Amino acid sequence: MQMSTKKNSTIAICLTAILALSPVASFAQATATFSGEAVALRANALGISLALSDTGALQSSGGNLSRSLASVNVLGLASADALKSTSSGSGTSSQSQSSVANLSLLGGLVGAGVVKSNSSATCSGSQASVSGNAELVGLVAAGQSVVVSNPNLAISLPGGISLIVNEQTSSSGGNAGSMTVNALHVKGPSIDIVVASATVRYHLLVTILGAGHGLNTVPQTCQLHFFRLNQGVTS
């Protein structure tokens, strides 16, 4: 009986030592937060400041937003028809589109039959990403037709005015990223006009559920934990 008790004590001590010295797995869960905003027409020019066709922000639970306007005409600054904006989000993705027809800026210095922009944020597995682009039909600048193939096309116009077509800016590093698409951006002395601006952002948050030494096991799942996306159409 004494030998059996001693043997059991030895086994218990060994098990305790094994558990104490074994690597403790740590687990992490990644959740993604999305945000964004958009405006169809934003202008500060000729003493006028305006922002038109803004859908506003979606609720954190997602949903659908839609705004439309038959036409707008600000004499000498901008005119456009068929302004429409939509924004939606659910599950692990969000997207927005904006569009305008028969656009004219600065008395016809810049015009287009159709102007569209879009941006989206998606979450797949442990990866979150953003993308976007602009589409223009019948773009004319200072009387010359413009064919757009690549982002960030810069054109010099009379009067010290510059036009950037399909302006795209993005950043990505570590667990955060963002992207902005401006279909058209007109700049000059006391002039700043943006048509169809769409922005999305994501932030991947990793939460450590346990910690220890040795090799860590880190299964990550990317989920649309909080969603806010506001994407306007040209209006």
N, C-alpha and C positions, 0 to 999 in steps of 0.2 A: 504493500500500500504506500509506503514512504517513497519507493522508487517511482511509482506511477505518478504521484503528486509532483515529484521533482521533474519528471519528464514533461508533464503538462505545463509546468512553470517555464521550463526552457523553451518549449514551443511558443508560448505566449510572448516571451521576450523577443524571440526571433521575428515573429509576425509584426510586433510593434516596431522593431528596428527596420524591417523591410518597408513598412508603410511610411515611416518617417523619412527614409532615404530615397524612396521612389519619386520620380518626377511627378509633379502635380499639374494636370492639364488645366490650362486656362481657356476660357471660351469667350468669344467676342461676337456681338451681333451688330450689324451695320444697318442703320436706317438712313434714308435719304430725305432731305427737305428740299422742296422745289419752290421757286418764286419767279415772278416775272411781271412785266408791264409792257404796255403798248399804247401808242397814240397814232392816229391816222395823219393828222396834220398839226405840226407845232411850228409856230412862226414868231419871230421877233424881227420886224422889219417895217420901214416906213412909218415908224411911230406906233405900230400896231403889235400887240402881243396877244396870241391866242393859242389854244390847244383844243382840237376838235376830234370827235368820235373816239372817246376813251371808254372802253367797256367797264372800267373799274376792276376791282380785284375779286376773284372767285373766293368763295368760302373755303375754309381749311379742309372741308370734306369734299371739295371738288364741285362738279356740277357743270352747267352750261350757261353761257352768257352770249347774247346777240344784240347788236346795235346796228341801225341802218339810217341813212339819210338820203333823200332823193337828190339833193343838189346843194351846193354852197357857192357863193360868189362874193368875194371880198375885193372890191374894185381896185385894180392895180396890183394886187398881191397874189390872189389865188382863186381859181374856180375849178369845180369838179362835179361829176355826176355819179350816181349809183354807188354811194359810199356804204360799205358794209364791213362789219367786224364781228368775229366770233371767237370765243374762247371756251375750252372745255377741259376737264380733267377727271380721271377716275382710275382706280387701281394703281398701276405703276407707270402711268404716262400722262402727259398733258400736252396740248397743242393749241395753237392759235393761228388765225389767218386774217389778213387785212387786204382790201382791194378798193380801187377807185377807177373810174372811167373818165375819159375826156378831161384830163388834167391840164391846167394852164397856170404857170407861175410867172410873176413879174411881167405881166403884159404880153405873154407869149414867148418870152426869152427861153423858157423850158416848157415843153409840152409832151404828153404821151396819151395814147389811146387807152392803155390799160397799165395800171401799176399794182403789183401784188407783193406781199412779203409774208413769210411764215417762219416760225421757230417752234421747236419742240424740245421737251425734256423726257427722257426715258430711263427706266431702271430695270436692269436685267441681271439676275444672279447677284453678284457683289459689285457690279459695275453700273455707274450712273453716267449719262452722257447728254450732250446738247447738240443741236444742229439747226441750221436755218439757211434761207436763201431768198432771193428776190427775183421776180419775173416782170419784165417790162416789154410792152408791145408798142411799136410806133413812136419810140423816143426820139425827140428832136431837140437840139440845143443850138441856139443862135442860128436857126435856119438849116442846120445840118443834121442828117439822120445819124443816129448812134446805134451801133450794134454792140450789145453787151455779151461778153463771153466769160470774163473772169471777174471776181470780186474786186472792189476798191478801184474802179476805173476813174481816174481824175481828168477833168476837162477844164481848160481855162476859157472863160467867157469875157466879153467886153466889160469895161468898167471895174476891173479888178475883182470880178466875181468868179468863183470856182464851183464846179459841180462834181460831186462824188457819186458814182452810180454803184448800187449794190454794195454799200459800205458795210463791211463786216469787221467787228472787233471781238476777240475772244480771249479768254484766259483759262488756264487749267494747270493745277499744280496740287499734288498731294490729294486731298479729299474734297477739293472745291473747284468749281468751274463756272463760267458764265459766257453768254454770247449775245451780242446785239447786232441786229440787221436793220439798217436804214436803207430803204429802197432808193431814195433820192435825198441828197443833202446839199443844199445850196448855201454857200457862205460868201460874204463880201463885206464891204464897209457898212456897218450898221445893219447887216442882213444875216439872218440865220434861220433857214427853213428846212424842216425835216418832213419828208412824206413817208408814211408807212414805216414806223419804227417798232421793232419787236425785240424784246429782251427776255431771256430765260436764265435762271441760275440754279445751281444745285450745290448741296453741301452734304457729303457723306459722313455720318457720325458713327464712330465705332465705340461701342460700350463694352468694357471688359467685365465679364460676369464672375470670373474667378482668377486668381493669380497664384503662381507657384514658381518653382525652379525647375530647370531641365527643359525638355522639349515641350512646347505649347501646341495644343490643337486649337485652331481658330476657324471654325465654320462660320462663314459670313452670309447673310441674306440681306439683300437690298430691297427695301419696301418703301412705298410712297406713304411715309408716315405723316407728313404735313404737306398740303398742296395749296399753292397760291399762284395762279397764273393769270395775267391780264394782258391780252394781246388785242390791239385795236386794228381796225381797218381804216383805210384812207377815208376820212370824212372831216 
